Structures are given as structure tokens and as C-alpha cells.
Amino acid sequence: MTNSNAPDARDAVDPAVRAELGRLRDSIDNIDAAVVHMLAERFKCTQQVGHLKAHHALPPADPAREARQIERLRELAESAKLDPAFAEKLLNFIISEVIRHHEQIAADNSSPWGSPRTESGGV
Amino acid sequence: MTNSNAPDARDAVDPAVRAELGRLRDSIDNIDAAVVHMLAERFKCTQQVGHLKAHHALPPADPAREARQIERLRELAESAKLDPAFAEKLLNFIISEVIRHHEQIAADNSSPWGSPRTESGGV
């Protein structure tokens, strides 16, 4: 009976199991905090890259660099027993955010009188 | 002239700028390696959570826990000067992968004769 309904099953769960679940979730929360702080540091780096690129008229995206990053991360993921396809999807997700930032920086730098998109609330 | 064409602009770039770009990219690569290893550890934890849930007939997804995680990560992101909306999208991206794993574990545990999806190459 307890297995047929999720909330009931939850209430009936062994306190030792709940304690173990709590222990694992504490670790997950610690890891998430670490990842958020690592990514904050990563975006500080990519913001600097964005400014360098904008000031030296380099394109926001760099497909060759991205291909090398993806290849390297897939290898690292494999050695860490993480699904390489997931690592690739994640990097693409982060890179698309970075490119969005770089385009904003480039737009802000492209004209001494500001971005033409300002009028319509862009950038 | 050099600014009108991206590859030419790239070739013409100051060696000091290229060195600075290299330095920043080395940091980005180090951070990415750290994130991949943190996430490998995170998936080890969530796999254990998945097995606990499957063995005790708890549902794979837990909306109340996820809402608390998102709220906490948005606060952490803000204090680390990371876009909270990005942190939330990222966590949702990771959670959807975790739920996929949990559903696989639950399917593998649901029947003593194995998953009905095995025949069609699933799970």
C-alpha cells in the first residue's frame, strides 16, 4: 500500500534513509555553491576576454577555440566518469551565455555615441 | 582595413594582447576542469539519491526541494556577482539531467524481470 502513493511512501520512509538522503543533499548543496563560485570566476575571465576582443576588433565567437575546449572537456569528463555528451551540452550552454555577453560588450564599444539598440531597450 | 575583416584583424593583433588572451584562457580552462570534476562528484551523489529513492519508492522529482535549491542558488549567485537568472537556468539544466538518471534507475528497479524498454534498446 505505501508504495502506491508517493506522499504516503515519503511519510513512511525509514529515518535512517531520510538521514542518508539529507547527508547526500548537503554534499550536493556544497558542490552547487562551489560551482556557482567557480562560474562567477569564469565569467570574470570571459568578461575580460570580451573587453580585449572588443577593443582589438576580434570577433565575439571563436569556433576553433570552442572546438578545442569541447574536445578537451569530453576527455576530462570521460576520465572523471561524467557523461561526455552532458559535459559538451553544458559547455555549449555556458558558451552561448558568454557569446551573448561578448556581443553586448562589442555593441557597447562599436560606436562612440553608444549602442543603436539603446533606443529600443536592447543590450 | 584590418578591422573590416576578422581573420586579418586577428593576425594583426598585438603580441601582448594575445599573451593576455592566452593567460585568461588558461584560467578558463582550469576553471572548466574544476567544474567538470565537481559535477562528476555531484552526479555520484545524485546517483546515490536515485538508488535510495528507487529502493524506497520515492518519486524521482521533488519540486519542493528543487524550489529551495533554486532560491538558495539565486542568492549565492547574487552575492558572487553572477546573473541569478543564469544560475537558475543552469541548475534547471543539471536537474533535468539528474531526473533523467533517476527515472532510468527507477525503471531498472521497477520490475524483477528487468525494464520493459530493454527490448527496444532503451534505458
gemmi code that builds the backbone of each chain (N, CA, C; Angstrom):
import gemmi

chains = {
    "A": [
        ("MET", (0.823, -1.212, 0.000), (0.000, 0.000, 0.000), (0.856, 1.261, 0.000)),
        ("THR", (1.878, 1.316, 0.834), (2.669, 2.546, 0.951), (3.342, 2.910, -0.360)),
        ("ASN", (3.617, 1.912, -1.207), (4.326, 2.193, -2.452), (3.429, 2.739, -3.561)),
        ("SER", (2.093, 2.647, -3.372), (1.195, 3.025, -4.461), (0.973, 4.531, -4.521)),
        ("ASN", (1.350, 5.243, -3.461), (1.098, 6.700, -3.433), (2.347, 7.406, -2.922)),
        ("ALA", (2.877, 8.307, -3.711), (4.182, 8.898, -3.386), (4.221, 9.623, -2.030)),
        ("PRO", (3.251, 10.545, -1.706), (3.345, 11.244, -0.416), (3.299, 10.291, 0.785)),
        ("ASP", (2.442, 9.245, 0.702), (2.372, 8.272, 1.795), (3.693, 7.543, 1.943)),
        ("ALA", (4.268, 7.146, 0.811), (5.541, 6.424, 0.817), (6.613, 7.288, 1.479)),
        ("ARG", (6.554, 8.584, 1.206), (7.507, 9.536, 1.752), (7.415, 9.599, 3.273)),
        ("ASP", (6.143, 9.651, 3.776), (5.942, 9.727, 5.220), (6.438, 8.472, 5.905)),
        ("ALA", (6.290, 7.334, 5.223), (6.604, 6.047, 5.834), (8.088, 5.723, 5.773)),
        ("VAL", (8.880, 6.627, 5.217), (10.276, 6.296, 4.958), (11.091, 6.184, 6.259)),
        ("ASP", (11.929, 5.198, 6.283), (12.835, 4.909, 7.404), (13.659, 6.156, 7.778)),
        ("PRO", (13.734, 6.516, 9.079), (14.531, 7.701, 9.465), (15.995, 7.593, 9.024)),
        ("ALA", (16.537, 6.380, 8.979), (17.930, 6.212, 8.543), (18.079, 6.585, 7.064)),
        ("VAL", (17.036, 6.262, 6.281), (17.052, 6.599, 4.851), (16.955, 8.116, 4.681)),
        ("ARG", (16.068, 8.731, 5.473), (15.937, 10.193, 5.403), (17.255, 10.864, 5.796)),
        ("ALA", (17.937, 10.306, 6.804), (19.217, 10.876, 7.244), (20.256, 10.759, 6.131)),
        ("GLU", (20.254, 9.615, 5.457), (21.205, 9.396, 4.357), (20.900, 10.351, 3.198)),
        ("LEU", (19.609, 10.517, 2.920), (19.194, 11.456, 1.871), (19.649, 12.880, 2.242)),
        ("GLY", (19.501, 13.246, 3.496), (19.927, 14.571, 3.967), (21.432, 14.759, 3.827)),
        ("ARG", (22.185, 13.721, 4.145), (23.641, 13.779, 4.046), (24.062, 14.001, 2.590)),
        ("LEU", (23.446, 13.245, 1.681), (23.779, 13.396, 0.253), (23.378, 14.776, -0.261)),
        ("ARG", (22.217, 15.249, 0.176), (21.758, 16.571, -0.287), (22.654, 17.691, 0.239)),
        ("ASP", (23.180, 17.529, 1.450), (24.132, 18.533, 1.965), (25.363, 18.588, 1.062)),
        ("SER", (25.846, 17.415, 0.626), (27.003, 17.400, -0.276), (26.655, 18.064, -1.601)),
        ("ILE", (25.465, 17.751, -2.137), (25.032, 18.368, -3.406), (24.981, 19.889, -3.261)),
        ("ASP", (24.443, 20.362, -2.131), (24.354, 21.817, -1.914), (25.741, 22.446, -1.816)),
        ("ASN", (26.675, 21.767, -1.160), (28.049, 22.290, -1.079), (28.677, 22.371, -2.469)),
        ("ILE", (28.478, 21.310, -3.257), (29.051, 21.279, -4.615), (28.433, 22.394, -5.463)),
        ("ASP", (27.107, 22.575, -5.354), (26.451, 23.630, -6.136), (27.008, 25.007, -5.780)),
        ("ALA", (27.251, 25.245, -4.492), (27.817, 26.537, -4.082), (29.207, 26.702, -4.698)),
        ("ALA", (29.998, 25.619, -4.701), (31.339, 25.682, -5.300), (31.243, 25.980, -6.793)),
        ("VAL", (30.312, 25.302, -7.483), (30.166, 25.503, -8.941), (29.735, 26.942, -9.236)),
        ("VAL", (28.787, 27.463, -8.457), (28.351, 28.855, -8.672), (29.543, 29.797, -8.535)),
        ("HIS", (30.380, 29.577, -7.528), (31.525, 30.476, -7.329), (32.588, 30.285, -8.412)),
        ("MET", (32.782, 29.045, -8.871), (33.716, 28.826, -9.981), (33.207, 29.534, -11.241)),
        ("LEU", (31.901, 29.432, -11.485), (31.356, 30.057, -12.697), (31.377, 31.581, -12.604)),
        ("ALA", (31.220, 32.119, -11.391), (31.343, 33.576, -11.228), (32.764, 34.000, -11.613)),
        ("GLU", (33.751, 33.213, -11.198), (35.140, 33.498, -11.540), (35.360, 33.340, -13.051)),
        ("ARG", (34.731, 32.305, -13.641), (34.843, 32.087, -15.088), (34.294, 33.287, -15.868)),
        ("PHE", (33.141, 33.801, -15.425), (32.563, 34.946, -16.142), (33.408, 36.209, -15.959)),
        ("LYS", (34.114, 36.323, -14.823), (35.050, 37.453, -14.680), (36.124, 37.350, -15.769)),
        ("CYS", (36.636, 36.135, -15.989), (37.655, 35.928, -17.043), (37.077, 36.221, -18.424)),
        ("THR", (35.886, 35.689, -18.700), (35.342, 35.864, -20.052), (34.912, 37.315, -20.292)),
        ("GLN", (34.553, 38.039, -19.219), (34.263, 39.467, -19.401), (35.535, 40.189, -19.845)),
        ("GLN", (36.681, 39.819, -19.235), (37.952, 40.434, -19.632), (38.286, 40.074, -21.078)),
        ("VAL", (38.050, 38.799, -21.444), (38.265, 38.369, -22.832), (37.371, 39.204, -23.757)),
        ("GLY", (36.127, 39.422, -23.359), (35.183, 40.199, -24.161), (35.680, 41.624, -24.394)),
        ("HIS", (36.213, 42.240, -23.338), (36.727, 43.612, -23.485), (37.947, 43.645, -24.395)),
        ("LEU", (38.871, 42.674, -24.206), (40.053, 42.588, -25.085), (39.618, 42.451, -26.541)),
        ("LYS", (38.669, 41.529, -26.774), (38.207, 41.285, -28.149), (37.562, 42.530, -28.742)),
        ("ALA", (36.739, 43.191, -27.931), (36.039, 44.381, -28.437), (37.030, 45.499, -28.764)),
        ("HIS", (38.029, 45.688, -27.884), (39.000, 46.770, -28.115), (39.924, 46.493, -29.281)),
        ("HIS", (40.095, 45.201, -29.627), (41.021, 44.864, -30.714), (40.290, 44.290, -31.918)),
        ("ALA", (38.992, 44.548, -31.980), (38.165, 44.180, -33.138), (38.259, 42.697, -33.499)),
        ("LEU", (38.349, 41.856, -32.454), (38.316, 40.401, -32.694), (36.861, 39.948, -32.611)),
        ("PRO", (36.465, 38.922, -33.370), (35.054, 38.500, -33.361), (34.664, 37.908, -31.994)),
        ("PRO", (33.386, 38.117, -31.545), (32.968, 37.600, -30.231), (33.114, 36.070, -30.129)),
        ("ALA", (32.735, 35.348, -31.182), (32.827, 33.875, -31.143), (34.131, 33.425, -31.785)),
        ("ASP", (34.622, 32.263, -31.344), (35.880, 31.725, -31.874), (35.696, 30.204, -32.031)),
        ("PRO", (35.135, 29.778, -33.189), (34.760, 28.371, -33.360), (35.922, 27.390, -33.156)),
        ("ALA", (37.137, 27.753, -33.562), (38.281, 26.829, -33.415), (38.598, 26.619, -31.938)),
        ("ARG", (38.628, 27.715, -31.183), (38.859, 27.630, -29.726), (37.753, 26.793, -29.069)),
        ("GLU", (36.494, 27.032, -29.464), (35.375, 26.293, -28.862), (35.471, 24.793, -29.148)),
        ("ALA", (35.880, 24.456, -30.371), (36.018, 23.039, -30.739), (37.097, 22.370, -29.866)),
        ("ARG", (38.207, 23.076, -29.637), (39.271, 22.520, -28.775), (38.777, 22.359, -27.341)),
        ("GLN", (38.029, 23.369, -26.855), (37.506, 23.301, -25.483), (36.578, 22.095, -25.318)),
        ("ILE", (35.701, 21.906, -26.305), (34.730, 20.808, -26.218), (35.463, 19.463, -26.235)),
        ("GLU", (36.445, 19.319, -27.129), (37.195, 18.066, -27.214), (37.888, 17.763, -25.885)),
        ("ARG", (38.529, 18.796, -25.314), (39.258, 18.632, -24.054), (38.294, 18.275, -22.912)),
        ("LEU", (37.160, 18.967, -22.852), (36.217, 18.709, -21.758), (35.598, 17.326, -21.863)),
        ("ARG", (35.369, 16.861, -23.091), (34.837, 15.495, -23.263), (35.835, 14.479, -22.704)),
        ("GLU", (37.125, 14.713, -22.957), (38.156, 13.802, -22.441), (38.223, 13.849, -20.913)),
        ("LEU", (38.190, 15.093, -20.370), (38.208, 15.241, -18.905), (36.987, 14.556, -18.288)),
        ("ALA", (35.816, 14.745, -18.917), (34.583, 14.154, -18.409), (34.711, 12.634, -18.372)),
        ("GLU", (35.235, 12.090, -19.455), (35.368, 10.633, -19.521), (36.256, 10.110, -18.393)),
        ("SER", (37.378, 10.800, -18.153), (38.293, 10.337, -17.103), (37.662, 10.524, -15.718)),
        ("ALA", (36.702, 11.471, -15.584), (36.028, 11.683, -14.294), (34.733, 10.872, -14.192)),
        ("LYS", (34.472, 10.020, -15.194), (33.254, 9.189, -15.258), (31.969, 10.029, -15.313)),
        ("LEU", (32.071, 11.156, -16.002), (30.898, 12.003, -16.257), (30.542, 11.795, -17.731)),
        ("ASP", (29.249, 11.768, -18.052), (28.816, 11.581, -19.438), (29.411, 12.685, -20.326)),
        ("PRO", (30.285, 12.340, -21.304), (30.892, 13.373, -22.156), (29.853, 14.197, -22.918)),
        ("ALA", (28.748, 13.561, -23.297), (27.698, 14.295, -24.019), (27.091, 15.366, -23.123)),
        ("PHE", (26.936, 15.039, -21.836), (26.409, 16.030, -20.891), (27.406, 17.179, -20.728)),
        ("ALA", (28.706, 16.859, -20.596), (29.741, 17.891, -20.444), (29.733, 18.819, -21.657)),
        ("GLU", (29.566, 18.241, -22.839), (29.541, 19.056, -24.062), (28.324, 19.975, -24.086)),
        ("LYS", (27.159, 19.413, -23.739), (25.934, 20.228, -23.720), (26.071, 21.370, -22.717)),
        ("LEU", (26.681, 21.056, -21.564), (26.866, 22.067, -20.521), (27.788, 23.182, -21.003)),
        ("LEU", (28.908, 22.798, -21.622), (29.844, 23.829, -22.114), (29.167, 24.695, -23.170)),
        ("ASN", (28.416, 24.074, -24.060), (27.698, 24.856, -25.076), (26.722, 25.840, -24.437)),
        ("PHE", (26.078, 25.380, -23.368), (25.134, 26.224, -22.632), (25.867, 27.438, -22.046)),
        ("ILE", (27.039, 27.195, -21.448), (27.827, 28.286, -20.846), (28.382, 29.205, -21.938)),
        ("ILE", (28.900, 28.606, -23.026), (29.487, 29.412, -24.109), (28.440, 30.328, -24.745)),
        ("SER", (27.220, 29.825, -24.897), (26.191, 30.667, -25.527), (25.918, 31.889, -24.652)),
        ("GLU", (26.006, 31.723, -23.322), (25.838, 32.863, -22.403), (27.024, 33.822, -22.544)),
        ("VAL", (28.230, 33.265, -22.671), (29.439, 34.085, -22.811), (29.380, 34.904, -24.110)),
        ("ILE", (28.963, 34.257, -25.207), (28.894, 34.960, -26.501), (27.881, 36.103, -26.421)),
        ("ARG", (26.785, 35.847, -25.707), (25.783, 36.900, -25.512), (26.425, 38.103, -24.800)),
        ("HIS", (27.237, 37.818, -23.756), (27.947, 38.892, -23.049), (28.900, 39.627, -23.995)),
        ("HIS", (29.676, 38.843, -24.805), (30.666, 39.439, -25.703), (29.991, 40.347, -26.735)),
        ("GLU", (28.844, 39.911, -27.224), (28.122, 40.726, -28.208), (27.642, 42.022, -27.582)),
        ("GLN", (27.231, 41.934, -26.316), (26.808, 43.151, -25.605), (27.985, 44.110, -25.476)),
        ("ILE", (29.157, 43.563, -25.060), (30.350, 44.403, -24.892), (30.733, 45.019, -26.236)),
        ("ALA", (30.726, 44.190, -27.316), (31.092, 44.689, -28.650), (30.130, 45.798, -29.080)),
        ("ALA", (28.836, 45.606, -28.813), (27.838, 46.615, -29.190), (28.083, 47.908, -28.415)),
        ("ASP", (28.412, 47.771, -27.135), (28.664, 48.964, -26.315), (29.905, 49.710, -26.781)),
        ("ASN", (30.871, 48.978, -27.401), (32.127, 49.584, -27.832), (32.115, 50.034, -29.285)),
        ("SER", (31.075, 49.605, -30.052), (31.138, 49.769, -31.506), (30.969, 51.213, -31.942)),
        ("SER", (30.401, 52.034, -31.113), (30.097, 53.401, -31.533), (30.361, 54.368, -30.381)),
        ("PRO", (31.057, 55.471, -30.652), (31.362, 56.415, -29.569), (30.109, 57.069, -28.993)),
        ("TRP", (28.977, 57.050, -29.738), (27.746, 57.648, -29.216), (26.796, 56.592, -28.625)),
        ("GLY", (27.345, 55.399, -28.366), (26.554, 54.365, -27.697), (25.893, 53.438, -28.685)),
        ("SER", (25.268, 52.404, -28.128), (24.670, 51.374, -28.964), (23.403, 51.876, -29.636)),
        ("PRO", (23.230, 51.586, -30.943), (21.988, 51.968, -31.606), (20.784, 51.235, -31.029)),
        ("ARG", (21.058, 50.145, -30.278), (19.946, 49.371, -29.732), (19.377, 49.980, -28.432)),
        ("THR", (20.105, 50.973, -27.910), (19.669, 51.567, -26.634), (18.240, 52.078, -26.714)),
        ("GLU", (17.910, 52.649, -27.875), (16.601, 53.263, -28.055), (15.450, 52.285, -27.825)),
        ("SER", (15.626, 51.062, -28.309), (14.557, 50.072, -28.176), (14.759, 49.207, -26.916)),
        ("GLY", (15.596, 49.665, -26.008), (15.787, 48.944, -24.752), (16.676, 47.728, -24.855)),
        ("GLY", (17.437, 47.633, -25.974), (18.310, 46.462, -26.173), (19.566, 46.486, -25.328)),
        ("VAL", (20.510, 45.626, -25.616), (21.775, 45.364, -24.872), (21.614, 45.369, -23.374)),
    ],
    "B": [
        ("MET", (41.503, 49.187, -42.299), (41.472, 47.966, -43.123), (41.460, 46.703, -42.256)),
        ("THR", (42.372, 46.625, -41.296), (42.497, 45.392, -40.504), (41.225, 45.097, -39.713)),
        ("ASN", (40.473, 46.128, -39.378), (39.285, 45.899, -38.566), (38.078, 45.427, -39.369)),
        ("SER", (38.147, 45.544, -40.703), (36.980, 45.220, -41.502), (36.840, 43.718, -41.740)),
        ("ASN", (37.891, 42.968, -41.452), (37.862, 41.527, -41.716), (38.446, 40.787, -40.507)),
        ("ALA", (37.660, 39.925, -39.907), (38.052, 39.320, -38.633), (39.391, 38.560, -38.679)),
        ("PRO", (39.641, 37.646, -39.669), (40.911, 36.921, -39.668), (42.126, 37.852, -39.790)),
        ("ASP", (42.018, 38.935, -40.632), (43.119, 39.890, -40.757), (43.359, 40.600, -39.425)),
        ("ALA", (42.253, 41.010, -38.782), (42.369, 41.710, -37.505), (43.081, 40.814, -36.486)),
        ("ARG", (42.771, 39.532, -36.537), (43.359, 38.555, -35.629), (44.872, 38.459, -35.821)),
        ("ASP", (45.300, 38.395, -37.103), (46.729, 38.290, -37.408), (47.465, 39.536, -36.939)),
        ("ALA", (46.788, 40.685, -37.043), (47.458, 41.958, -36.755), (47.516, 42.251, -35.268)),
        ("VAL", (46.970, 41.350, -34.433), (46.813, 41.678, -33.011), (48.169, 41.740, -32.279)),
        ("ASP", (48.275, 42.702, -31.415), (49.455, 42.950, -30.582), (49.846, 41.665, -29.813)),
        ("PRO", (51.145, 41.281, -29.836), (51.545, 40.072, -29.100), (51.199, 40.147, -27.610)),
        ("ALA", (51.232, 41.337, -27.035), (50.891, 41.485, -25.614), (49.413, 41.161, -25.386)),
        ("VAL", (48.571, 41.525, -26.366), (47.137, 41.227, -26.266), (46.912, 39.721, -26.392)),
        ("ARG", (47.618, 39.102, -27.332), (47.495, 37.647, -27.500), (47.948, 36.929, -26.226)),
        ("ALA", (49.026, 37.431, -25.605), (49.525, 36.822, -24.363), (48.479, 36.938, -23.255)),
        ("GLU", (47.840, 38.107, -23.179), (46.814, 38.329, -22.158), (45.606, 37.424, -22.412)),
        ("LEU", (45.240, 37.293, -23.686), (44.135, 36.393, -24.060), (44.495, 34.953, -23.660)),
        ("GLY", (45.731, 34.556, -23.906), (46.193, 33.208, -23.538), (46.137, 32.987, -22.036)),
        ("ARG", (46.546, 33.996, -21.281), (46.541, 33.903, -19.814), (45.101, 33.715, -19.308)),
        ("LEU", (44.176, 34.502, -19.848), (42.777, 34.395, -19.430), (42.183, 33.044, -19.828)),
        ("ARG", (42.541, 32.583, -21.031), (42.000, 31.294, -21.488), (42.553, 30.130, -20.663)),
        ("ASP", (43.796, 30.243, -20.212), (44.340, 29.204, -19.321), (43.526, 29.134, -18.030)),
        ("SER", (43.157, 30.311, -17.499), (42.331, 30.321, -16.281), (40.965, 29.703, -16.555)),
        ("ILE", (40.376, 30.064, -17.701), (39.061, 29.499, -18.062), (39.151, 27.968, -18.162)),
        ("ASP", (40.221, 27.471, -18.778), (40.385, 26.017, -18.921), (40.553, 25.342, -17.559)),
        ("ASN", (41.304, 25.991, -16.650), (41.452, 25.428, -15.296), (40.109, 25.370, -14.585)),
        ("ILE", (39.329, 26.453, -14.711), (38.017, 26.510, -14.047), (37.098, 25.442, -14.632)),
        ("ASP", (37.118, 25.282, -15.965), (36.263, 24.272, -16.597), (36.610, 22.867, -16.099)),
        ("ALA", (37.909, 22.599, -15.947), (38.316, 21.278, -15.439), (37.786, 21.090, -14.022)),
        ("ALA", (37.869, 22.150, -13.207), (37.353, 22.070, -11.832), (35.845, 21.818, -11.837)),
        ("VAL", (35.118, 22.540, -12.706), (33.659, 22.386, -12.761), (33.280, 20.967, -13.203)),
        ("VAL", (33.987, 20.437, -14.209), (33.707, 19.068, -14.671), (33.902, 18.075, -13.512)),
        ("HIS", (34.958, 18.251, -12.748), (35.197, 17.319, -11.645), (34.191, 17.505, -10.510)),
        ("MET", (33.784, 18.760, -10.251), (32.741, 18.994, -9.237), (31.432, 18.330, -9.679)),
        ("LEU", (31.109, 18.475, -10.973), (29.845, 17.898, -11.449), (29.904, 16.368, -11.467)),
        ("ALA", (31.088, 15.809, -11.724), (31.223, 14.345, -11.651), (30.914, 13.884, -10.225)),
        ("GLU", (31.414, 14.636, -9.251), (31.145, 14.321, -7.842), (29.656, 14.516, -7.528)),
        ("ARG", (29.063, 15.584, -8.091), (27.636, 15.841, -7.869), (26.790, 14.673, -8.398)),
        ("PHE", (27.142, 14.172, -9.600), (26.364, 13.061, -10.161), (26.566, 11.772, -9.362)),
        ("LYS", (27.742, 11.614, -8.737), (27.918, 10.462, -7.834), (26.906, 10.552, -6.688)),
        ("CYS", (26.744, 11.746, -6.142), (25.770, 11.944, -5.048), (24.347, 11.704, -5.545)),
        ("THR", (24.006, 12.291, -6.704), (22.621, 12.166, -7.167), (22.308, 10.737, -7.614)),
        ("GLN", (23.331, 10.006, -8.072), (23.090, 8.589, -8.387), (22.717, 7.838, -7.105)),
        ("GLN", (23.419, 8.148, -6.008), (23.090, 7.508, -4.732), (21.681, 7.901, -4.283)),
        ("VAL", (21.338, 9.183, -4.466), (19.976, 9.634, -4.147), (18.970, 8.847, -4.997)),
        ("GLY", (19.292, 8.676, -6.272), (18.399, 7.946, -7.177), (18.164, 6.513, -6.714)),
        ("HIS", (19.245, 5.851, -6.274), (19.095, 4.476, -5.795), (18.270, 4.424, -4.510)),
        ("LEU", (18.535, 5.367, -3.583), (17.745, 5.431, -2.342), (16.269, 5.613, -2.662)),
        ("LYS", (15.984, 6.568, -3.571), (14.593, 6.858, -3.933), (13.925, 5.649, -4.578)),
        ("ALA", (14.669, 4.988, -5.468), (14.092, 3.833, -6.163), (13.800, 2.693, -5.187)),
        ("HIS", (14.739, 2.464, -4.255), (14.552, 1.353, -3.305), (13.450, 1.623, -2.290)),
        ("HIS", (13.143, 2.914, -2.074), (12.137, 3.247, -1.066), (10.901, 3.869, -1.699)),
        ("ALA", (10.767, 3.667, -3.011), (9.571, 4.086, -3.758), (9.242, 5.564, -3.594)),
        ("LEU", (10.304, 6.391, -3.534), (10.096, 7.840, -3.514), (10.098, 8.347, -4.958)),
        ("PRO", (9.337, 9.403, -5.263), (9.276, 9.879, -6.658), (10.630, 10.447, -7.114)),
        ("PRO", (10.985, 10.277, -8.415), (12.286, 10.779, -8.909), (12.434, 12.294, -8.729)),
        ("ALA", (11.374, 13.057, -9.012), (11.459, 14.522, -8.885), (10.920, 14.945, -7.518)),
        ("ASP", (11.417, 16.077, -7.014), (10.984, 16.594, -5.720), (10.857, 18.116, -5.853)),
        ("PRO", (9.683, 18.594, -6.320), (9.537, 20.025, -6.640), (9.839, 20.959, -5.465)),
        ("ALA", (9.503, 20.558, -4.227), (9.752, 21.449, -3.080), (11.248, 21.607, -2.844)),
        ("ARG", (11.975, 20.502, -2.892), (13.443, 20.547, -2.753), (14.049, 21.402, -3.877)),
        ("GLU", (13.575, 21.214, -5.124), (14.127, 21.970, -6.258), (13.877, 23.476, -6.104)),
        ("ALA", (12.696, 23.827, -5.606), (12.383, 25.252, -5.413), (13.327, 25.862, -4.384)),
        ("ARG", (13.623, 25.110, -3.300), (14.552, 25.616, -2.272), (15.953, 25.763, -2.857)),
        ("GLN", (16.373, 24.759, -3.667), (17.712, 24.809, -4.282), (17.848, 26.040, -5.177)),
        ("ILE", (16.812, 26.280, -5.987), (16.867, 27.406, -6.928), (16.938, 28.728, -6.159)),
        ("GLU", (16.113, 28.851, -5.121), (16.105, 30.091, -4.325), (17.485, 30.332, -3.705)),
        ("ARG", (18.069, 29.282, -3.145), (19.381, 29.395, -2.488), (20.467, 29.748, -3.509)),
        ("LEU", (20.435, 29.070, -4.679), (21.465, 29.333, -5.688), (21.362, 30.739, -6.261)),
        ("ARG", (20.142, 31.238, -6.392), (19.974, 32.626, -6.880), (20.620, 33.597, -5.896)),
        ("GLU", (20.444, 33.330, -4.580), (21.053, 34.204, -3.563), (22.579, 34.111, -3.613)),
        ("LEU", (23.086, 32.870, -3.719), (24.545, 32.673, -3.804), (25.101, 33.376, -5.038)),
        ("ALA", (24.388, 33.236, -6.170), (24.838, 33.851, -7.423), (24.920, 35.364, -7.250)),
        ("GLU", (23.891, 35.920, -6.639), (23.876, 37.377, -6.461), (25.071, 37.832, -5.630)),
        ("SER", (25.373, 37.111, -4.558), (26.498, 37.533, -3.705), (27.830, 37.329, -4.428)),
        ("ALA", (27.877, 36.404, -5.412), (29.108, 36.178, -6.182), (29.136, 37.023, -7.460)),
        ("LYS", (28.148, 37.912, -7.616), (28.027, 38.769, -8.813), (27.862, 37.973, -10.104)),
        ("LEU", (27.151, 36.868, -10.005), (26.793, 36.056, -11.171), (25.302, 36.309, -11.421)),
        ("ASP", (24.896, 36.392, -12.689), (23.491, 36.629, -13.026), (22.619, 35.519, -12.414)),
        ("PRO", (21.707, 35.871, -11.467), (20.879, 34.834, -10.822), (20.026, 34.064, -11.828)),
        ("ALA", (19.596, 34.737, -12.896), (18.778, 34.058, -13.915), (19.607, 32.977, -14.610)),
        ("PHE", (20.890, 33.275, -14.849), (21.769, 32.267, -15.459), (21.954, 31.085, -14.504)),
        ("ALA", (22.187, 31.373, -13.212), (22.384, 30.299, -12.216), (21.140, 29.404, -12.166)),
        ("GLU", (19.959, 30.026, -12.232), (18.714, 29.247, -12.189), (18.578, 28.367, -13.437)),
        ("LYS", (18.883, 28.942, -14.619), (18.799, 28.156, -15.863), (19.765, 26.984, -15.809)),
        ("LEU", (20.976, 27.258, -15.267), (21.990, 26.215, -15.183), (21.538, 25.077, -14.262)),
        ("LEU", (20.988, 25.448, -13.095), (20.547, 24.406, -12.165), (19.417, 23.590, -12.785)),
        ("ASN", (18.487, 24.258, -13.475), (17.402, 23.522, -14.134), (17.953, 22.554, -15.177)),
        ("PHE", (18.989, 23.004, -15.872), (19.637, 22.164, -16.883), (20.238, 20.912, -16.222)),
        ("ILE", (20.916, 21.108, -15.089), (21.537, 19.976, -14.381), (20.460, 19.066, -13.791)),
        ("ILE", (19.425, 19.692, -13.174), (18.364, 18.896, -12.540), (17.642, 18.030, -13.573)),
        ("SER", (17.425, 18.567, -14.779), (16.709, 17.766, -15.786), (17.534, 16.529, -16.156)),
        ("GLU", (18.856, 16.669, -16.142), (19.726, 15.516, -16.399), (19.636, 14.518, -15.232)),
        ("VAL", (19.616, 15.038, -14.011), (19.531, 14.183, -12.822), (18.217, 13.400, -12.823)),
        ("ILE", (17.108, 14.090, -13.147), (15.801, 13.422, -13.145), (15.782, 12.310, -14.196)),
        ("ARG", (16.420, 12.583, -15.333), (16.529, 11.554, -16.377), (17.255, 10.322, -15.812)),
        ("HIS", (18.349, 10.557, -15.065), (19.073, 9.436, -14.435), (18.171, 8.701, -13.434)),
        ("HIS", (17.438, 9.481, -12.589), (16.592, 8.872, -11.564), (15.503, 8.005, -12.201)),
        ("GLU", (14.946, 8.502, -13.297), (13.892, 7.740, -13.966), (14.452, 6.438, -14.535)),
        ("GLN", (15.689, 6.499, -15.028), (16.339, 5.281, -15.532), (16.526, 4.281, -14.404)),
        ("ILE", (17.020, 4.785, -13.245), (17.243, 3.901, -12.093), (15.923, 3.297, -11.636)),
        ("ALA", (14.865, 4.147, -11.555), (13.550, 3.665, -11.127), (13.031, 2.608, -12.094)),
        ("ALA", (13.222, 2.833, -13.400), (12.757, 1.873, -14.410), (13.519, 0.549, -14.260)),
        ("ASP", (14.816, 0.644, -13.994), (15.626, -0.567, -13.838), (15.213, -1.356, -12.600)),
        ("ASN", (14.667, -0.627, -11.578), (14.285, -1.268, -10.314), (12.825, -1.695, -10.277)),
        ("SER", (12.029, -1.232, -11.254), (10.575, -1.375, -11.127), (10.097, -2.802, -11.330)),
        ("SER", (10.887, -3.613, -11.969), (10.410, -4.945, -12.302), (11.525, -5.969, -12.104)),
        ("PRO", (11.219, -7.080, -11.420), (12.263, -8.068, -11.156), (12.778, -8.735, -12.441)),
        ("TRP", (11.991, -8.660, -13.540), (12.457, -9.260, -14.791), (13.088, -8.227, -15.722)),
        ("GLY", (13.382, -7.051, -15.163), (14.090, -6.026, -15.949), (13.141, -5.056, -16.594)),
        ("SER", (13.720, -4.051, -17.216), (12.929, -2.995, -17.800), (12.250, -3.453, -19.077)),
        ("PRO", (10.948, -3.099, -19.255), (10.284, -3.452, -20.500), (10.888, -2.720, -21.696)),
        ("ARG", (11.673, -1.652, -21.412), (12.241, -0.869, -22.520), (13.512, -1.513, -23.080)),
        ("THR", (14.029, -2.555, -22.390), (15.278, -3.173, -22.828), (15.181, -3.674, -24.269)),
        ("GLU", (13.984, -4.223, -24.589), (13.795, -4.818, -25.905), (14.070, -3.834, -27.054)),
        ("SER", (13.625, -2.570, -26.826), (13.807, -1.589, -27.890), (15.101, -0.773, -27.698)),
        ("GLY", (15.993, -1.296, -26.865), (17.282, -0.624, -26.689), (17.244, 0.558, -25.739)),
        ("GLY", (16.130, 0.729, -24.981), (16.011, 1.873, -24.062), (16.851, 1.724, -22.803)),
        ("VAL", (16.693, 2.640, -21.871), (17.426, 2.783, -20.594), (18.879, 2.406, -20.639)),
    ],
}
model = gemmi.Model(1)
for chain_id, residues in chains.items():
    chain = gemmi.Chain(chain_id)
    for i, (resn, *xyz) in enumerate(residues, 1):
        res = gemmi.Residue()
        res.name, res.seqid = resn, gemmi.SeqId(i, " ")
        for name, pos in zip(("N", "CA", "C"), xyz):
            atom = gemmi.Atom()
            atom.name, atom.element = name, gemmi.Element(name[0])
            atom.pos, atom.b_iso = gemmi.Position(*pos), 0.0
            res.add_atom(atom)
        chain.add_residue(res)
    model.add_chain(chain)
structure = gemmi.Structure()
structure.add_model(model)
structure.setup_entities()
